[in-house]
Amino acid sequence: MHVGLISSRWHPAPGGVERHTRDLARTLIARGHSVSAFCLARAGDAARHDTIVEGVRVRRWRAATAPASVLDLVDDPDADRAVRAWLAELRPDLVHVHHFTGLGHGVLEVVSDAGVPTVVTLHDYWSLCPRGQMWSADGKSCWTPEAAACGECQGRTWPGLASGPDLARRRTERAFAALRRASVLVAPSQAVADAYARGGLDVGVRIVANGTDSSALAQRVRELRRSVSTGTGAPGTRLVFLGSVQPTKGALQLALIVHRLELPALTFDVHGPLEPYHGDASYVAALQRLAELDRRIRLHGPFAPSDLASVLALADAVAVPSCWEEPYGLVAREAVAAGLRVFASRRGGLAELAREAPDHCVLLGSEEEWSDALHAFGTERGSLALDAPLPLMLEGTLEAMTDRIEAIYRDLESAHADSQAA
């Protein structure tokens, strides 16, 4: 098949969706399919820029006009025209949309109107919330959209855009109208499907766990850990955080607990971008000040995906202290697949991981639970044994994911052929 993938960004841009789409594209190509992608242009690119990235034909595009209203975040006629031209030129057999940010939901209707089967993966809550994470401007996790609260929050987030309760409600309705046009909706966890159902989306969503190349990652981590242990002796109690340093991810909250525990053997290493969150740099600044006060809290900045095994090899445990309803928890699953212990919030898709790997994943809720767990970890001076059995991760492997996605593609291809014949 010729598969078209639409997303906001493409590799080598960092991010979980970017890693997912890259892995999916590479696996599809290895199985004999061809893949084209449509995404936003990078800084410095021309308004339209075509290139080949690891065998994928990538078209990068930039809008000519800026949004004036929160409704423009889901409806962009420029993006619609650009995707329509891309479809006419490349004629993919099927299109799989992975994110609408910067493009709008109208692109899905463009594909549907062209008679091309469509799959949409709901990687996060962007169709429910333009902030993407159901996390309000005043730092609270939201359970479901409410027009009054969303209108006020969107106005604070984008003061230059027209906003308000009515526009917030219409934005959600517009997004859902487009999602109903998809041939198949997919989510990486039941937590995501449930959130959309609470928000009023009355369409079935299939659960397909995002996959990682867990066997290769585990092998590489163990090789590196053995060399580290051989060279430096027994490991200490090295707690590692991986991901964007922003309020929803909880790095600062966990660093404060580590700071208060005052356990000399416990270190907290933060690997991830230190960037403003919706223009607010105060969260990162607070973490940087804390790191200056406590040398056990170490900020390393972003790391390349190719360095993941090296980062995990220097960890005794990985912390995923998410404050939002984590849609999936890729970092936690990669760490568990590598045989590491994971301390994770009892939020969203992370709770589903604990059922897959109960011996490797500890779910925590309150600050007291986190403090008790880290105190125990910080005084035991050790980690899971290097020869401990790896958990059997049946759902989260790259091959299992691609098998299920490919089966969806084949079913849609067959149904489309039948409709054309009729």
C-alpha positions as CSV (number, residue, x, y, z in Angstrom):
1,M,0.0,0.0,0.0
2,H,0.9,3.6,-0.3
3,V,0.2,5.1,3.1
4,G,0.0,8.8,3.8
5,L,0.8,10.1,7.3
6,I,-0.2,13.5,8.5
7,S,1.2,15.1,11.7
8,S,2.3,18.4,13.1
9,R,6.0,17.6,12.9
10,W,8.3,14.9,11.5
11,H,11.6,13.3,12.6
12,P,14.2,14.6,13.5
13,A,11.9,16.9,15.6
14,P,11.8,15.6,19.2
15,G,8.6,14.2,20.9
16,G,6.7,11.1,21.5
17,V,4.4,11.4,18.4
18,E,7.4,12.1,16.2
19,R,9.1,9.0,17.5
20,H,6.0,7.0,17.0
21,T,5.4,8.1,13.4
22,R,9.0,7.5,12.6
23,D,8.9,3.9,14.0
24,L,5.6,3.2,12.3
25,A,6.9,4.5,8.9
26,R,10.1,2.6,9.1
27,T,8.4,-0.7,10.0
28,L,5.8,-0.2,7.2
29,I,8.6,0.4,4.7
30,A,10.4,-2.7,5.9
31,R,7.2,-4.7,5.2
32,G,7.0,-3.5,1.6
33,H,4.7,-0.5,1.8
34,S,5.6,3.0,0.6
35,V,5.0,6.0,3.0
36,S,4.5,9.7,2.4
37,A,4.1,12.4,5.1
38,F,2.6,15.8,5.4
39,C,3.7,18.1,8.3
40,L,4.5,21.6,9.3
41,A,7.6,23.3,8.0
42,R,10.5,23.9,10.3
43,A,12.1,27.2,11.1
44,G,14.2,28.3,8.1
45,D,12.3,26.0,5.6
46,A,10.5,27.4,2.6
47,A,6.7,27.6,2.9
48,R,6.7,24.4,1.0
49,H,9.6,22.0,1.2
50,D,9.8,18.4,-0.1
51,T,12.5,16.0,1.1
52,I,13.2,12.3,1.6
53,V,13.7,11.3,5.3
54,E,14.7,7.6,5.8
55,G,12.7,6.5,2.8
56,V,9.7,8.7,3.6
57,R,8.6,11.4,1.2
58,V,8.0,14.3,3.5
59,R,6.2,17.5,2.5
60,R,6.7,20.3,5.0
61,W,4.2,23.3,4.8
62,R,3.7,26.6,6.5
63,A,0.5,28.6,6.8
64,A,0.3,32.0,5.1
65,T,-2.0,33.5,7.7
66,A,-2.1,33.5,11.5
67,P,-5.1,32.5,13.5
68,A,-7.4,35.2,14.8
69,S,-9.7,33.1,16.9
70,V,-9.6,29.8,18.8
71,L,-11.8,28.4,16.1
72,D,-9.0,29.0,13.6
73,L,-6.9,26.5,15.6
74,V,-9.2,23.7,14.3
75,D,-10.2,25.2,10.9
76,D,-7.5,26.4,8.5
77,P,-8.5,26.8,4.9
78,D,-4.8,27.2,3.9
79,A,-4.0,23.8,5.4
80,D,-7.0,22.3,3.7
81,R,-5.9,23.5,0.3
82,A,-2.3,22.3,0.9
83,V,-3.5,18.8,1.9
84,R,-5.9,18.6,-1.0
85,A,-3.0,19.4,-3.4
86,W,-0.8,16.8,-1.7
87,L,-3.5,14.1,-2.1
88,A,-4.0,14.9,-5.7
89,E,-0.3,14.7,-6.4
90,L,0.6,11.6,-4.4
91,R,-2.7,9.7,-4.4
92,P,-2.1,7.5,-1.3
93,D,-4.3,4.5,-0.8
94,L,-5.0,5.5,2.8
95,V,-4.2,8.4,5.1
96,H,-3.4,8.1,8.8
97,V,-3.6,11.3,10.8
98,H,-1.5,11.5,14.0
99,H,-1.9,15.2,15.1
100,F,-3.8,18.2,14.0
101,T,-1.9,21.0,15.8
102,G,-1.1,23.8,13.3
103,L,-3.2,22.1,10.6
104,G,-6.7,22.0,11.9
105,H,-9.4,19.2,11.7
106,G,-10.5,20.3,8.3
107,V,-7.6,18.3,6.8
108,L,-9.4,15.2,7.9
109,E,-12.6,16.2,6.0
110,V,-10.5,17.0,2.9
111,V,-9.2,13.4,2.9
112,S,-12.6,12.0,3.5
113,D,-14.2,14.1,0.7
114,A,-11.5,12.8,-1.6
115,G,-12.8,9.2,-1.0
116,V,-9.6,8.1,0.7
117,P,-10.0,5.9,3.8
118,T,-8.8,7.6,7.0
119,V,-7.4,6.5,10.3
120,V,-6.9,8.9,13.2
121,T,-4.7,8.2,16.2
122,L,-5.7,10.3,19.3
123,H,-2.3,10.6,20.9
124,D,-3.4,13.2,23.4
125,Y,-6.4,15.4,24.2
126,W,-5.8,18.2,21.6
127,S,-9.2,17.6,19.9
128,L,-10.7,18.2,23.4
129,C,-8.4,20.9,24.6
130,P,-6.2,23.2,22.4
131,R,-3.6,23.1,25.2
132,G,-3.4,19.4,24.4
133,Q,-3.1,18.0,27.9
134,M,-6.4,19.0,29.7
135,W,-4.3,21.1,32.0
136,S,-5.6,24.5,32.8
137,A,-3.8,27.8,32.7
138,D,-4.0,27.9,36.5
139,G,-2.2,24.6,36.9
140,K,-5.0,22.1,37.4
141,S,-5.9,18.8,35.7
142,C,-9.2,18.9,33.9
143,W,-11.6,16.0,33.8
144,T,-13.7,17.0,30.8
145,P,-14.3,20.2,28.7
146,E,-16.6,22.8,30.2
147,A,-17.4,25.8,28.0
148,A,-17.1,28.5,30.7
149,A,-13.9,27.2,32.2
150,C,-12.4,26.4,28.8
151,G,-13.3,29.9,27.4
152,E,-11.6,31.6,30.3
153,C,-8.5,29.3,30.1
154,Q,-8.1,29.7,26.4
155,G,-8.3,33.5,26.7
156,R,-5.5,33.4,29.3
157,T,-3.4,31.1,27.1
158,W,-3.9,33.1,23.9
159,P,-4.8,36.7,24.8
160,G,-4.4,37.7,21.2
161,L,-7.1,35.4,19.9
162,A,-10.8,35.8,20.1
163,S,-12.1,33.4,22.8
164,G,-14.9,32.8,25.2
165,P,-17.4,30.1,26.3
166,D,-19.3,30.1,23.0
167,L,-16.1,29.8,20.9
168,A,-14.7,27.1,23.2
169,R,-17.9,25.1,22.8
170,R,-17.9,25.6,19.0
171,R,-14.3,24.6,18.8
172,T,-15.0,21.2,20.5
173,E,-18.0,20.6,18.3
174,R,-16.1,21.4,15.2
175,A,-13.3,19.0,16.1
176,F,-15.8,16.2,16.9
177,A,-17.7,16.7,13.7
178,A,-14.4,16.1,11.8
179,L,-13.4,13.1,13.9
180,R,-16.8,11.5,13.1
181,R,-15.7,11.5,9.5
182,A,-12.7,9.2,10.2
183,S,-13.0,5.6,9.0
184,V,-11.4,4.4,12.2
185,L,-10.4,6.2,15.4
186,V,-7.5,4.7,17.4
187,A,-6.2,5.5,20.9
188,P,-3.0,4.2,22.7
189,S,-4.9,3.5,25.9
190,Q,-8.4,3.1,27.3
191,A,-7.8,6.2,29.4
192,V,-7.7,8.3,26.2
193,A,-10.8,6.7,24.8
194,D,-12.7,7.3,28.0
195,A,-11.7,10.9,28.1
196,Y,-13.1,11.5,24.6
197,A,-16.3,9.7,25.6
198,R,-16.7,11.9,28.7
199,G,-16.2,14.9,26.4
200,G,-19.1,13.8,24.2
201,L,-17.5,12.0,21.3
202,D,-20.1,9.3,20.4
203,V,-17.9,7.2,18.1
204,G,-16.1,4.0,18.9
205,V,-12.4,4.1,19.5
206,R,-10.1,1.1,19.0
207,I,-7.2,0.6,21.5
208,V,-3.8,0.0,19.9
209,A,-0.9,0.4,22.3
210,N,2.0,2.4,20.9
211,G,4.9,0.2,20.2
212,T,8.6,0.4,20.9
213,D,11.5,-1.8,19.9
214,S,11.8,-3.1,23.4
215,S,13.9,-6.2,22.8
216,A,16.7,-4.2,21.1
217,L,16.5,-1.5,23.8
218,A,16.7,-4.0,26.6
219,Q,19.7,-5.7,25.1
220,R,21.6,-2.5,24.6
221,V,20.8,-1.2,28.1
222,R,22.0,-4.4,29.7
223,E,25.2,-4.4,27.7
224,L,25.9,-0.8,28.8
225,R,24.9,-1.4,32.4
226,R,27.3,-4.3,32.7
227,S,30.2,-2.2,31.4
228,V,29.3,0.6,33.9
229,S,29.1,-1.9,36.8
230,T,32.4,-3.4,35.8
231,G,34.1,-0.1,35.6
232,T,32.7,1.7,38.6
233,G,31.5,-0.9,41.1
234,A,27.9,-1.3,42.5
235,P,25.3,1.2,41.4
236,G,23.9,3.7,43.8
237,T,20.4,5.0,43.9
238,R,20.1,7.0,40.7
239,L,16.6,8.2,40.0
240,V,16.1,9.5,36.4
241,F,13.3,11.6,34.8
242,L,13.0,11.7,31.0
243,G,10.9,14.1,29.1
244,S,9.8,17.7,28.7
245,V,10.2,19.8,31.9
246,Q,6.8,21.2,32.2
247,P,4.1,21.4,34.9
248,T,2.1,18.4,33.6
249,K,5.1,16.1,33.9
250,G,5.9,16.7,37.6
251,A,9.7,17.0,37.5
252,L,9.7,20.0,39.9
253,Q,7.3,18.4,42.3
254,L,9.4,15.3,42.5
255,A,12.6,17.3,42.8
256,L,11.1,19.1,45.9
257,I,10.5,15.7,47.5
258,V,14.0,14.6,46.8
259,H,15.3,17.8,48.3
260,R,13.3,17.5,51.5
261,L,14.4,13.8,52.0
262,E,18.0,14.8,52.4
263,L,19.3,11.3,51.5
264,P,23.0,11.6,50.5
265,A,22.9,8.5,48.3
266,L,19.8,9.6,46.3
267,T,20.4,11.6,43.1
268,F,17.7,12.9,40.7
269,D,18.8,13.3,37.1
270,V,16.5,15.2,34.8
271,H,16.9,14.6,31.0
272,G,14.7,16.7,28.8
273,P,14.1,20.2,27.2
274,L,14.0,23.1,29.6
275,E,11.6,25.3,27.7
276,P,8.7,27.7,28.6
277,Y,5.3,26.1,28.9
278,H,2.8,28.1,26.8
279,G,5.1,31.0,27.1
280,D,5.6,30.7,30.9
281,A,9.2,30.0,32.0
282,S,8.6,30.1,35.8
283,Y,8.3,26.4,36.2
284,V,11.7,25.7,34.6
285,A,13.2,28.6,36.5
286,A,12.0,27.2,39.8
287,L,13.6,23.8,39.0
288,Q,16.9,25.5,38.0
289,R,17.0,27.4,41.3
290,L,16.4,24.2,43.2
291,A,19.2,22.4,41.3
292,E,21.6,25.2,42.3
293,L,20.7,24.7,46.0
294,D,20.9,20.8,45.9
295,R,23.8,19.2,43.9
296,R,21.9,15.9,44.0
297,I,19.4,17.4,41.5
298,R,21.1,17.5,38.1
299,L,19.6,19.0,35.0
300,H,21.1,17.6,31.7
301,G,18.9,19.2,29.1
302,P,17.5,17.3,26.0
303,F,19.0,14.1,24.7
304,A,18.8,12.5,21.3
305,P,16.6,9.4,20.8
306,S,19.7,7.5,19.9
307,D,21.1,8.2,23.4
308,L,18.1,6.7,25.2
309,A,19.9,3.4,26.1
310,S,22.9,5.3,27.4
311,V,20.6,7.4,29.7
312,L,18.7,4.3,31.0
313,A,21.9,2.4,31.6
314,L,23.0,5.0,34.2
315,A,19.6,4.8,36.0
316,D,18.7,2.6,38.9
317,A,15.0,3.6,38.5
318,V,12.9,5.9,36.3
319,A,10.3,8.3,37.7
320,V,7.2,9.3,35.8
321,P,5.5,11.7,38.2
322,S,2.9,12.9,35.7
323,C,0.3,15.3,37.1
324,W,-2.1,15.0,34.1
325,E,-4.0,12.0,32.7
326,E,-1.0,10.6,30.9
327,P,-2.4,9.2,27.6
328,Y,0.1,6.3,27.3
329,G,3.4,6.7,29.2
330,L,6.0,5.8,26.5
331,V,9.0,6.6,28.8
332,A,7.6,4.3,31.5
333,R,7.1,1.5,29.1
334,E,10.6,1.8,27.6
335,A,12.1,1.7,31.1
336,V,10.1,-1.3,32.1
337,A,11.0,-3.0,28.8
338,A,14.7,-2.4,29.6
339,G,14.2,-4.1,33.0
340,L,14.3,-1.0,35.2
341,R,12.1,-0.3,38.1
342,V,9.6,2.5,37.4
343,F,7.9,4.8,39.9
344,A,4.8,6.3,38.2
345,S,1.8,8.3,38.9
346,R,-1.5,6.5,39.1
347,R,-2.8,8.6,36.2
348,G,-4.3,7.7,32.8
349,G,-2.5,5.1,30.7
350,L,0.2,4.6,33.3
351,A,-2.3,2.6,35.4
352,E,-2.6,0.2,32.5
353,L,1.1,-0.4,32.5
354,A,1.1,-1.7,36.1
355,R,-1.2,-4.6,35.0
356,E,1.3,-5.6,32.3
357,A,4.4,-5.4,34.5
358,P,3.5,-5.4,38.2
359,D,6.9,-6.5,39.4
360,H,8.6,-3.5,37.7
361,C,6.1,-0.7,38.1
362,V,5.1,1.0,41.3
363,L,2.1,3.2,41.1
364,L,1.9,6.2,43.4
365,G,-0.7,8.9,44.1
366,S,-0.2,11.3,47.0
367,E,2.9,13.3,47.8
368,E,3.2,11.1,51.0
369,E,3.2,7.9,48.9
370,W,5.9,9.4,46.7
371,S,8.0,10.5,49.7
372,D,7.7,7.0,51.3
373,A,8.6,5.2,48.1
374,L,11.6,7.4,47.4
375,H,12.8,7.2,51.0
376,A,12.8,3.4,50.7
377,F,14.6,3.6,47.4
378,G,17.1,6.1,48.6
379,T,18.2,3.9,51.5
380,E,18.4,0.5,49.8
381,R,21.4,1.4,47.5
382,G,20.6,-0.8,44.6
383,S,18.4,-1.6,41.7
384,L,16.9,-4.6,39.9
385,A,19.5,-7.3,39.3
386,L,21.1,-7.2,35.9
387,D,20.0,-10.8,35.3
388,A,16.5,-10.4,36.5
389,P,13.8,-11.7,34.1
390,L,12.5,-9.0,31.7
391,P,8.8,-8.4,31.8
392,L,6.8,-9.9,29.0
393,M,5.5,-6.8,27.1
394,L,3.0,-8.3,24.7
395,E,1.1,-5.1,23.9
396,G,3.8,-2.5,23.6
397,T,6.2,-4.0,21.0
398,L,6.7,-2.3,17.7
399,E,5.9,-5.4,15.8
400,A,2.6,-6.0,17.7
401,M,1.6,-2.4,17.1
402,T,2.3,-2.5,13.4
403,D,0.5,-5.9,13.0
404,R,-2.7,-4.3,14.4
405,I,-2.3,-1.1,12.5
406,E,-1.6,-3.0,9.3
407,A,-4.7,-5.1,9.8
408,I,-6.8,-2.0,10.1
409,Y,-5.3,-0.7,6.9
410,R,-6.0,-4.0,5.1
411,D,-9.6,-4.0,6.3
412,L,-10.1,-0.4,5.1
413,E,-8.4,-1.2,1.8
414,S,-10.7,-4.2,1.2
415,A,-13.9,-2.2,2.2
416,H,-12.9,0.6,-0.1
417,A,-12.3,-1.7,-3.0
418,D,-15.7,-3.3,-2.4
419,S,-17.4,0.1,-2.4
420,Q,-15.7,1.1,-5.6
421,A,-16.7,-2.1,-7.3
422,A,-20.3,-1.5,-6.2
